[in-house]
Amino acid sequence: LLFNEIIEKLTANSSDAETNRLISKTLNIIENGYMNEISLEIIAEKLYISPAHLSRLFKKQTGTTPAQFKKQIWDRY
């Protein structure tokens, strides 16, 4: 549910397809790897973007940080 809510928010808030693609991939990486030690740095490396820039984009588009999203996923399971 949380994942779908964020995806809906993304499509409503942004017309930037590249940003939406990066955030969607980030959401998938976090959701699929929440049990592993997955850090912002690892995610950013996979997406060929700096951790700081990824964090800013994620927060701007979703209203939460990648770490907060990961915690929400962790708490859900």
Salt bridges, closest charged atoms under 4 A:
GLU18 OE2 - ARG21 NH2 2.51
GLU31 OE2 - ARG76 NH2 2.65
ASP75 OD2 - LYS71 NZ 2.85
